[in-house]
Amino acid sequence: MKKRITLKQIANELNYSISTVSKALKNSSEIGDDAKEKIKAFAKLYNYKPNNVALSLKNRKTKTIGVIIPEMVHYFFSKVIMGIEKYAKKKGYNVIISVSNESFEKEVLNIETLVDGQIDGLIISLSKETMLKQDFHHINETLDLEIPIVLFDRVSNNVYCDKVIIDDVEGAKKATNHLLSNERKNILLITTEDYVNVGRLRTMGYIDSLKENNIELDNNLIIKVDDKKSSEKELSNIEDRIQKALKSNKSIDGIFAVNEIYAASALKVLKKNNKKIPDEVEVIGFTDGVISRFSDPSLTTIDQHGETIGKEACKMLIDRLNNSTKSIPYTTKTIETTITSRQSTRS
C-alpha cells in the first residue's frame, strides 16, 4: 500500500501553494483546468485522502472547541483558559485542552487528534519549535478544511486567520519607561531569541524606549535566552548569565525581564549578590501571575490580562462558527496592557 501523502507534500512537489492544491482537489473554478488535472493526478498516484471526519464538521456541529497551549504551568495560559471556558460555557460550548510542551510534532499531533475527535474550531498559541521552524502547514491545512482557528499570544503573519494579541512593543516600552522614570539608566534586558515573536517584539520596545530617551543601546545589556523547553537546566543557565552580566557591568541599576520566570531569576541572583531591591536595582517583569505577587520582594509587572485574551479569542471563534457568511475578513484584536506596581520598583 502506498503511503498517504499530505496537502503540504503535494504543494511542495508540484510547486503550488497549499491553498491552490486544496482548491484544485475540491474542483474549485478559481483553479485552471491544467493545474487541477495535474494536482488530481498526482494526488491519486500517491493515495492522497482528505480527512473525511474533519470535512463533515461543517455540516455536523459538535459544540466543542479545541484549545492548544505551549505549556500548562505558565500562569498566563491558565488565565487564558479560564477566559475561554467562561465564555464557552455561557454560549453552550465544551472545551478540550491539549498541551504541545513547546514541541512542533506534538502540536501537529494535537491538531490531528482534536480534528479527528470532532471539534468545531481551534484556539492555539504556537509552540516555540513551530516558531523556530516557521512551518505552519498543519495550521493552514486545517484552515483549508474550513475549520476556523484563532491564534493568540504567539502568532505568525504567515497564517491568515483571526488573532488575539497584545501590543508587545508598546508593553515593553511601558516597562522600560517605568524604570527610566525612576532614574534608572543602565537597564539589563532578559529576553528570548528572536524567533519567538513576543520576545522579539518586546526587545524592539525596549530599544525604542532607549532611543526615545536618548540613551545609547548597549548590546552587552541584552541577554537572549534560547529555552525551547523551559527546562530547569536552562533556568540555571539564565541565572549564570545574569550573574556574569552583573559582574561585568557594575552600573546596572534596572532589569526588565520579558516574563515573570526570568524576572524571578533576576531577583534570586540580585539577592545572592546582596543587591538592595529596589534601592540599588529595580526589576520589572511581564505577566501578572502568582510568581509576581508572591515573590520577595513582589514584582512590578506588565499585566497582559490573560483572561480577557481568552474571552476575546473564544468570542471571535464562536462568532465565526455562527456566521454563515464565509467571506467575512479575518481580524486581529489587540488587548491593552497595564502596569501593576509592587515592591521591586520605587513606584
Secondary structure, DSSP 4 states (H G I P E B T S, - for coil): -PPP--HHHHHHHHT--HHHHHHHHTT-TTS-HHHHHHHHHHHHHTT----HHHHGGGTS---EEEEEES-SS-HHHHHHHHHHHHHHHHTT-EEEEEE-TT-HHHHHHHHHHHHHT--SEEEE---HHHHHHT--HHHHHHHHTT--EEEESS--TTS-SEEEEE-HHHHHHHHHHHHHHTT--SEEEEEE-TTSHHHHHHHHHHHHHHHHTT----GGGEEEE--TT--HHHHHHHHHHHHHHHHH-TT--EEEESSHHHHHHHHHHHHHTT--TTTT-EEEEES--HHHHHSSSPPEEEE--HHHHHHHHHHHHHHHHT---TTPPP-EEEEPPEEE--TTS--
